[in-house]
Amino acid sequence: MYHGIISAVKAQKNMKIGIIKEQKTPPDRRVVLTPNTCKQLIINYPELQIKVESSPHRVFSDDEYRQKGIPVTTDLSDCDVLLGVKEVPIEALIPDKKYFFFSHTIKKQPYNRELLRTILQKNIQLFDHETLVDEHSIRLVAFGYYAGLVGTYNGLRTLGLKLGSFELPKAETLHDANALKAELQKVNLSPIKILVTGKGRVGSGIKEILLAAGIEEKSAKSFLNKSYANPVFTQIDVTQYNKRTDGKEATKKDFYKNPHKYQSDFLKFARVADCYIAGHFYGQGAPAFFTLNDIESEAFKIQVIADISCDIKIPIPTTLRASTIANPIYGVHRLTGEETDFNNPQAIAVMAVDNLPCELPRDASEGFSKQFSEKIIPAFFDNDQNSILARAQMTQNGQLTPRFQYLSDYAGK
């Protein structure tokens, strides 16, 4: 029986939510709830109190919260629920609290093993933003759309630098998504071909930026077989860049169920594309898109890869590491497979920033805040009638909940 956050709400007259300051280095400027959202939530839920931990880095200043009537403090110890974006440093975790943040533990990430262990030791109830899903396991809150926007802009910026044909300012220096689009509209793109994988939240952000840049969408068939006098892109799904090893018809349902029965069919696109923007979800056991041996061939035409998904080395072997907002581009030598200057004539330029929404912190925060307030906050007050919190809760009473027992070996001593 689930007795997590709901029992705490029932047990007291008022519920207190604390918005924590981000302490991971470098500090993230995003926030789960914006000042406007906080104000509206307090109106909608009179029994709710919200406090904000003072932060010099947050994209919304302390004063912006105060102007909306939200108290700013250095002490959130009296709050029931603590909301953050990135991982909370181990030494900053408050025992016996309920936390919502991206813990980066659900895939058994080695670098956060001690974080999960400490959460269990401190009797913390953890609700990872990635585990907030509906009854069909569809995520309810995410920054993916903004990753798509920024990653595509960065990919086009990389293309201009690699080809030496145009320059764009860094996304982090621009105010919002509209500013990104305005900069792209100043550029005259050559008749390049851009390949896109992924059609989810990330994919929608990718497509929006490409269309804003005046790049025309084409079918996969036309992309593969025709030449154009203007820049074009095609957006493909898993059945178009994978094929069954036995020659049978490929379907999405079958691919996700039986990835081991598939092999990559990506190279036919690599032979005609100049730039590749990766916004797909990669499932364990699915084929690698290509190999480092493949990029040695002159037939492998891709010069720039913007890997928004940023799964290191698999399924895109040229993603040797995540890059940073400060230094977003590196090169991979076609003959050695090793990192080099992206301007090297023998290099494929790789943009693999793993925290892209941080470059649009205000837009990204506003979008995430809207999702969280509409899809998650009501569950705090309706006895979690749709089991959103029940599905998401990873830890309780110093133990992993049944849904997350698969992490036992990872969290064990």
N, C-alpha and C positions, 0 to 999 in steps of 0.2 A: 504493500500500500504506500502510495506517495504522500509524504508528509513534509515536503520541503518548504518552499517559499510561501505556499498558500497558508500553512498552519501559522506561520509567523504573522501573516496579515490578519488572520482571524483573531489572533491572541491579543491584539492591541487596537486601540481606537484609531491611532494615526500611524501612517507609514512614512518613513523617512528614507529618501533616496539621496545618495551622495555622488556627485560627479568628481571623480578623482583627477588629480593632475597626472599627466603622462611623464614617467620618469625613465623610460628606456632611452638609451643613448644611440643615435641622436634623438632628442625629444620629438614626439609626434605632435603636430599642431591640431589634429582633428579632435572632435568631441562627439559623444553619443547623443547628447541633447543640447540643442542650441538655446540661447536666451528666449527667443520667441516661443519655442516649443515648451520650455519649462513654464512660462507664464500661462500658456493655454492649458497645460496639463493640470495646473493648480486650480484653474477655473473649472475644468471638467471633473476633477476629483477633489472635492473639498477636504477629504481626509488625508490627502497627500501633502507632504512637505518635501522640498528639494533644497539641498545645500550644495555649494560648489567650492571645491578646494582651490585656493588661490594658485594661479600659475602665470609665470611670465612668458610662456611659450604658446599658449593656446591661441588659436586664430580669433576666437571671441574673447575679448579682454574681460578682466574682472569687472570693470565698470559697466560693460555691456550687460552683464548679468544683474548687477546692482540696479541698473536703470529699469529692469523688468521686475524688480522687487524680489530677486533671488539672493539670499544671504551668501556672502563669500567668507570663507573661514580657512584656518589652517588645521582644523581638527574635525574629522568626520567619524570619530569613534562612536558617536551616538546614532549613526545611520544604520538602517536595517539592510539596505541594498547599496552596493557600490558599483558604479558604472565606469568603465574605461574602454579604451581602444586596444592598445598594445599590452603585452605582458607586463604584469606588475613585478617589480624587483622583489626578490625573496624577502629581503629585510624590511620591505614596506608593507607586506601583507599583515592585515589585522586579523587575529584569530577569531573564530566563531562568527564570521560574517558571510554574507552572500555576495559573490562577485560575478559580474558579467564583463568579459573581455576576450579578445582573441588570444588564447593560451598557446596555440601552436604546439599542442601535445597529442591531438587526436590521431595523427599519423605516426606517433611514436618518434617525434623529432628528438634526436639524441641531445641536442643542446638545451632542451627544456625539461629533461627528465627530472632534474632536481626540483624544478618548479612544481611539478605535479606531486612529487613526494612531500614537499613542504606544505602544499595545500591540504593534503591528507593529514599530515602531522598536526596542523593548526586547526583541524576540524572546520575547514572552510567549505562552503557549498559553492561549487563552481558551475557556472552556466556559460559555456563558450558560445560566442556569437555564431560560430559555424554550425553549432548543434541546434540552433533555433530553427526548426523545420516544421512544415505542415504534415498532415497525415500521409502525404505522398512523398515525404522526404525532400521536398523542395524548400530551399533556404528562404527564410522570411526577411532577413536583413543582410545586406552585403554592400561592399564598395565596388563591386566588379564593373559596373557601368562606367564609373569615373576612371578606373584603371584603363578601360578601353579607350576613353576619350584622350587621356594623357599619353598612354602608350602609343597610340597611333600618331599623335602629334610628334612625339619624340622619334618615332620611326621615320616619319617624313623629314624631320630635321636631320636625322642621321643620314638619310638618303642624299639630301642636299650637300652635306659635308663630304660624304664619300665620293660623290660625283663631281664635287667642286662647282656645282651649278647654282646653288642659292644658299643663303643662311637664314636661320630663324632664331629668335631669342629663346632662351630656355623657358619652359613652361612655368617654372617656379617664379619667374619674374613677372608673369602676367596675372591679371586680377581674377579672371574666371574663364569658363568655357567659351563664352562669346568672344573673349579676347584671343583665345587660341584660333578660333575660326577666322577672325578678322586678319590675323597674321598670315594664315594660309591663303587667304583670298588675294594677298598681294603677290603671291608667287606664281610664276608661269612654269608649270611642270612640263617636262618633255614627254613624249609618248611612251611612258613606262607601263609595265604590267605589274600589278600588286596582287598577291595571293593572300587570302584571309582564311584561317581555320577557326571555327567556333561561332555559334549562333545564339548563345545565351546572353546574359547581362553584359559580359565583356564584349561579345560580338556586336551587340546593339550600339555600344559606345564607339567601337571601331567604325562601323558603317556610317554613323552620324558624322564623324570627322571627315571621312573620305568623301562623302557627298558634299559636305560643306566646302571642301577643298576643290570642288568642281571635277572630281574623278568619277567617271561613268561606270556603273555596274554592268557586268556582262555575265551570261550563263557560263558554266564551266566548259561546256562544249565549244562555245565561241572563243573563250579565253585561250583554249588549247590550240585552236585551229586557225584563228584569224589574226591578221595584223591590223593595227589601228594607228591613226595619225594623232590621237589624243590619249591622255592617260586613262587607264581602265583598271578595274579590280573585279575579282570574283570571290564569293564567300562560299566555302564548301563545308560539308559535314563529313562525318566519319565514313560513310558509305562511298564517298567519292575519292577519298585518299587511302582507303583500305579495301582489300578484296579477299574473299575466302580462298584458302589454299586448295580447296577441292573444286573450285570453279562454280559453285552454287551461288544463287542470288544473295547479295549482301543486304541485310536490313539492320536498322539501328538496334532494334530489340535483340536480335541475334548477336550483334557485335558486342553489346554490353554484357550479354549473358555468356558468350563464348569467345572472348577476345583471342584465345589461344588458337582458334581455327582460322585466324586472319593473318595476312601479311601486308606490308605497306605497299601502296601504289602511288606514293607521293612523288616519285622522281619524274613522272610525266609532266607534273606541274613545275618542278624545279628546272626543267629544260626550257621553259618559256617565260618564267617570272623573273623580274628584276629585284623585287622586294617581297619579303614574306612577313606577315604580321600574324603572330600566333596568339589566339584568344580562346583556345579550346580547353576542355577539361580532360585530363589524362587519367585513365583508370589503370590500376595495377594489372599487369599481364598483357596489355595492349602492345602492338608492335611499335618499335622505334620508327620514326618517320624516315630517317635515312642514317647512313653511317659516315664516319669521318673519311673513310675510303671514297665514298661517293663524291665528296666535295673536291677531290683531286681532279676529277674529269672536267674537261672544258665544256661538256654538255650541261654541267650543273651551273646554270646561269645566274642564280640568286646572288646578289652582291650585298644585300642588307637584310638582316633578320631582326625584327622587333619582337622579342619573346615576352609578351605580356604575362603568359601563364607562368613562366620562369620556374619550370621543374628542371633542376640541375642535371644536365647530361642526358637524361631520359625524359621524353622521347626525342628531344632535339639535341644531338651531341655537341653542337657548337655553343650551347649554353654552358660554358665551362664553370661559370660562377654567376652569382647575382652581382649586378653593378649598382652604383649609387647615384643619387640625384646630383651629387657634386661631380662625379665622373661617370656618366651614364653609358659611354661607348668604349668597347674594346674590339680588337680584331682577333680572328682565328685564321692562322696560316693554312692555306688549302693543302699544302704538301706535308706539313708536319702535324697539323691538328693542334698546335700549341698557340698560346696567346701571343699576340704581337700588336704593333700599332695598327689601328684600323685603316690608316691611310696607305699602308703597304699594298702595292698593286696585287700581291698574292693573297690578300686578306679578305675575308668576309667580315663586314662590320656588324657587330652584335650590340643591340641595346636590350639589356635584361635587368632593368631596375625592378626591384621586388616590392617597393612601397609607392607605386605610382600615384595613388590618390592623395598622397601627402603634398603633391605639387599643386593640387586644387583643394586646399583644406577647407575653405569656406563652402564651396559648392558641394564637396563630398560630405561634409558634416550636415548640411541642410538636407541632403537626400537621405542619409542614413537616419537622421533624427526623425524625419517624417515616417520612415518605415518602422522604426522602433516604437514611436508613440502610437501609431495606428495598429500595429500587429502584435506587439509584445506587452506594452503597458496594460491594456485591458485585461490580460490574463492574470495580472496581480489582483484584480478586483472582482473577477467573475468566477472564482473558484477554479480557474484554469479549465474551463469547460471544454476546451478543444485540446487539452493535454499538451499544449505547447511547452510549458515549463517542465512537465513530467518527462517529456522526451529529451529535453535539453540538459537536465541536471546530470552532471558527471560524477559528483561526489556528495556524500552525506554521512554524517556520524563517523568521519575518518575512514570511510570505505568508498570504493567505486560502486556506483549504482549498477544494477543488472545490465542495463544497456551498454555499459562501458567496461564490462569485466574483461574484454579483450585486451585492455591496457594493464592487466594485473602483472604480467612479467615485466613490462616496461616500468611500472611504478614500484615494483618490488625492490627489495634490498639486494 
